[in-house]
Amino acid sequence: VNRNKLGLSLDLSSEEGRRFLLALLDDADVLVENFKPGTLEKWGLGADVLQPRFPKLIHCRISGFGADGPLGGLPGYDACAQAMCGLMSVNGEANGAATRVGLPVVDMVTGLNAALAILMALNERQRSGLGQFLDITLFDCAISLLHPHAANFFLSGQVPQRSGNAHP
């Protein structure tokens, strides 16, 4: 899994760790982080600090629910997002209980969406010369997996039912 990668740990709550990160960012294209929103800000490393200092940096935050809204700042993980978005309610046999998908599909789709957003931001940077702050959430990505159930619900008002492996 970690072939040809260099692993290191930083204590960003320490001044030394923050200095080391800032030195790494001097020539970095992308920063990906998955702290709860507000954590980097608490350490003085929020977008308000990083964007002026590194205007070409693509900063991608991956979190459970983002920074604002009714669930903003709360932690999240795959099974939680599957349950809260309704994905579990349509997964399983028609006469059975709601079931978590057997793989971390929300984590995987969130990673893919983050990678796609980063590539789009890198492409835009070629034109504008500027980086971006990307806010990718597990919950948003989980909602995106509800096709065609969400569209059908908003069109008909009928709550989707579990149907095993039959396509609705």
Residue pairs with C-beta under 8 A, 6 or more apart in sequence:
10 17
10 20
10 21
11 17
12 18
12 21
12 40
12 43
12 45
13 43
18 43
18 44
18 45
21 45
22 45
22 53
25 31
25 50
25 53
25 54
25 57
26 54
28 54
28 57
29 56
29 57
29 58
29 122
30 57
30 58
30 59
30 60
30 118
30 122
31 50
31 57
31 58
31 59
31 60
32 60
32 62
32 114
32 118
33 40
33 59
33 60
33 61
33 62
34 61
34 62
34 63
35 61
35 63
36 63
36 64
36 73
36 74
36 75
37 61
37 63
37 66
37 67
37 72
37 73
38 67
38 73
40 46
41 48
47 59
47 133
50 57
50 59
51 57
51 59
51 131
51 133
54 131
55 129
55 130
55 131
56 125
56 129
56 130
56 131
57 131
58 118
58 121
58 122
58 125
58 131
58 132
58 134
59 131
59 132
59 133
59 134
60 114
60 117
60 118
60 121
60 134
60 136
61 133
61 134
61 135
61 136
62 110
62 111
62 114
62 136
62 137
62 138
63 76
63 135
63 136
63 137
63 138
64 71
64 74
64 75
64 76
64 77
64 80
64 81
64 137
64 138
64 139
65 71
65 72
65 73
65 74
65 76
65 137
65 138
65 139
66 72
66 135
66 137
66 139
66 140
67 73
67 135
71 139
76 137
76 138
76 139
77 107
77 138
78 104
78 105
78 106
78 107
78 138
79 100
80 138
81 87
81 106
81 138
81 139
81 141
81 142
82 88
82 91
82 100
82 101
82 105
82 106
82 142
83 98
83 100
84 139
84 142
85 106
85 139
85 142
85 143
85 145
85 146
86 146
86 149
86 150
86 160
87 101
87 105
87 106
87 142
87 145
87 146
88 98
88 99
88 100
88 101
89 98
89 160
89 162
90 146
90 149
90 160
90 161
90 162
90 163
91 98
91 99
91 100
91 101
91 162
92 98
92 99
92 162
92 164
93 162
93 164
94 161
94 162
94 163
94 164
96 162
98 162
99 162
105 145
106 138
106 141
106 142
106 145
107 138
109 141
109 142
109 144
109 145
110 136
110 137
110 138
110 141
113 136
113 141
113 144
114 134
114 136
117 134
117 136
118 134
121 131
121 132
121 134
124 130
124 132
125 131
125 132
143 150
148 168
149 160
149 168
152 158
152 160
152 168
153 159
153 160
160 168
